[in-house]
Amino acid sequence: MIKDFSRVPDTAVAPEHDRINMERELNLYRQLQRHVRSLHSRRSGHGVLAGLADAIREACPGSGVNLFMTQDTISSEVPVKPLLFNHDGTDICTKAYMEVRMVLADETGSIIDKTGGTAAIVAVPLTGNQGVYGVVEVAGGDCPFTAEEIHFLSQLCETAGSAFENAKLYEQSNLLITELRLVNEITKRLNQSLRLHELFQFACTELIEAFQADFACILQLDPHSRLFVVQATNLPDLSGDTFSIDYGFAGVVYRTKEPVIISDYQIKSTVESKLMRHTGSRSLIAAPITVNSEAVGVILVAHGEENFFTYDNYKLLQLISDHFGLAIANAQLHSELNRMVITDNLTGLYSRRYLDEQVQQYQKRDAGGSLIVVDVDDFKLINDTYGHQVGDEVLKHVSSIVRSCIRDTDIPARWGGEELAIYLPQVPIQQGEAIAERIRSRVASETNPPVTVSCGLAEWKREDEKISVELLFYRADMALYSAKHCGKNQYKIG
């Protein structure tokens, strides 16, 4: 420690040389006190390093300051270099780091073993309770450091090491709090929506904002085609594109199930990437989206600058992608449960309840529509002759024919037993007749064992006196009864 200056003799009676030295030493002591307070008040590692460099330049004007750090520390306020180890032990900074002590050298760089006297170069480790973070090298140039200055540098760097450690812990705590808040907010909002399209769009927007990225792209694996499909991106040229599971960084991530970080795509990467090539991006982080330990998609986040993303970004994306996988699993489960509720288990058509609800909604907003009720003729005879299992297969085959004869926007449903119903939004009865005839003729020619169907048609229009789901179904049912009564294998209009 620097000596207690409260007992320094009166400078008025001291010899001139001693008086100057004491004033110099007292000035260093006062500077040290001020810089100690300043360093411990800083809340960033960069700020501590900048304050340390300023303090050294103030106390030792004309000296050169180099900061060699073992951590990935980048600062625009002060030049920071990586600490490279010289294993033969002749490097002053290596020796200071390895032996965790101040090391002195003369103007040629030769290490001085004695600790007293003057030195041209001083290397002091930056230490904290948890380790050594780097080494401060100070070169005095033409004017060697005095013993008082060397002692000042030792005390200042000891304080700076502790302040740097505290600042880094503070930064890490704030970063952790920010990440937890971000993950919590994203998870909450992801779980608020159970529609996959909304999930993808929301996640893409949040990823760009969270990582200050230029581009983001979310790909989902199609289980049938085994291709990656771009579900969400802020790059229009990529929207809806498909890629093989071996292509680009999505392929790498899918194969390894591990996240990826690229510091400079233009220099180091040999992986072909449409995202990186079309945008000219240089930095990339990517992570797999997993559901039940299976990779079902990939998240890509890119930026135009090299070395833009940090290792903390890399870990955060992995954490977010895990939560995104859970949200996708929840959405898929919800979708499957909804499908089971509104779908007939045997035929795969919609349930009657769903059909009723949809017709009611269409009648509120459309100008008209048609309904076809289809009944398998003599279905009891099929069951009695071939058994119920064959009867079920016949009903499934008829349902398949019905689906192939209508549009994707039409609503086919199992109305009950061997009766099916199809609602045709905004389709007039004339077009409904053509569809009913197509269904009738194909069932008669394609089923095995052969069966026929009878159909009843009904239409509603906005100008009708009464409009209701019940009335529409009643008229179609009466038309079906007429078709049955008139010999079956035909359609009638109600």
Secondary structure, 3 states (H helix, E strand, C coil): CCCCHHHCCCCCCCCHHHHHHHHHHHHHHHHHHHHHHHHHHCCCHHHHHHHHHHHHHHHCCCCEEEEEECCCCCCCCCCEEECCCCCCCCCHHHHHHHHCCCEEECCCCCEECCCCCCECEEEEEEEECCEEEEEEEEECCCCCECHHHHHHHHHHHHHHHHHHHHHHHHHHHHHHHHHHHHHHHHHHHHHHCCCHHHHHHHHHHHHHHHCCCCEEEEEEECCCCCEEEEEEECCHHHCCCEEECCCHHHHHHHHHCCCEEECCHHHHCCCCCHHHHHHCCCEEEEEEEEECCEEEEEEEEEECCCCCCCHHHHHHHHHHHHHHHHHHHHHHHHHHHHHHHHECCCCCCECHHHHHHHHHHHHHHCCEEEEEEEEECCHHHHHHHHCHHHHHHHHHHHHHHHHHCCCCCCEEEEEECCEEEEEEECCCHHHHHHHHHHHHHHHHHHCCCCCCEEEEEEEEECCCCCCCHHHHHHHHHHHHHHHHHCCCCCEEEC
